[in-house]
Amino acid sequence: MNTGNERDTELQRSMKSRHLFMLSLGGVIGTGLFLNAGFTINQAGPGGALVAYIVGGILLYLVMTCLGELSVKMPVTGSFQAYASKYIGPASGFTLGWMYWLGSATTAGVEFTAAGMVMQRWFPDTPIWIWCALFIVLLFAFNALTTKGFAETEYWFAGIKVLAVLIFIIVGLGAIFGIVSMEGRPAPFLSNFSADGGLFPFGIMIVFVTMMNVVFSYQGSELIGIAAGEAENPQKTIPRAIRNVVFRILVFYVASVTILSALFPSSELGLLESPFVTVFDSVGIPFAADIMNFVILTALLSVGNSCLYAATRLLWSLSHSNMAHPVFGKLTKRKVPLNALLATLAFSLLSLLTSVVAADTVYVLLMSVSGIAVTFTWMGIALSQFNFRRQYLREGGKIEDLQFVAPFYPVMPLLCLAICTFILIFPAFDPTQRIGLFYGIGALVLFYTFYYVRYGRKKVHKPNLPTQG
């Protein structure tokens, strides 16, 4: 396959500020909000869920500001993998990059299947695999043509989800205070906050057990860093996107969780597949279930689209760090890493197969790696920023010369590391999460071991990162 000029290895900077903003926001607003928010309230109570999402939002702010400082100074594709290689160590960059690639490629495959299942509502007699194949071809085309084509697709996918959340917040507030009538339900006002054992029916410790679920819901925000190498004018677009996205993510999640907690007792939320659909149905919005089904479909395709993009760019970045085969570092004439995209898509299809033939072994392992990889990625971003700033100052750099500064150094990166470590401890006490934690840590050890066996202890993979300013 002719993938263009091998010597032309620079990706095209065609993503605008609105693309970066929606890419990061859309990656976070998905099934974690539409399907899992109700489950989190059911597990931790209304007060516990609010505390968990607020703490998760604080953690997200810490991660994004650390990533912002690095990405504006060194706007490269596959950013946090390259930063970890340079400022923590090549083995850490290798491990973080491959774990994140594995998790993202696996998640993309899962989203294809889920999207096919959603289509069963409208076309019950059509096999799921046909819809999976259609969506795979569609998203492959968007990713294979141009970076701008991917960015525009994700922009509109994310826009649909954001609009749905805004409508839900408005309708939900009206239903709480009786302005909007919910069929068969009196206006609850704030009564449900004291029902089913109150704000913290299972104590405060359960909040920390559910934190991993909250972190999974917020994953995807780090896509701003992966896309940094393809952003127009990264010194302006990245800070603007980061400042906008963190605040809006926190508002959307906290507002949605507050409204759901007010509208339904926490015990009832555990029985609803999607409380968002229930709310729209009960207020008499025409075709509410179909509308939300369409929104959930776009959410699934959006996540699959983002995962495909993130995994492809990370594989391209690994290739340029000599941590993956050189063939994955080639670009087409349109500046698309097509070989990396094909390899990622092939693994995504393989992950679909494992969900059927080895659901209790390989599939569980892959999904566990996906979840743990997010937490380790956030830790890698914080530690990279901590080491970068220390080296930058030691070499005579001035803070005022940085175009984006993470405040309160070194408190922010160290606090981020502490919270992430804390979050990783508590799943060990939950039988349903314990196996995933062990699988994830096992994969981490395996990747580190492979690196030292394959490459030895020679530090030959530290990238020479281009800097701005």
Summary of the structure (lengths in Angstrom):
residues: 469
radius of gyration: 21.9
end to end distance: 38.5
largest distance: 69.0
contacts: 1736
relative contact order: 0.21
helix: 74%
strand: 1%
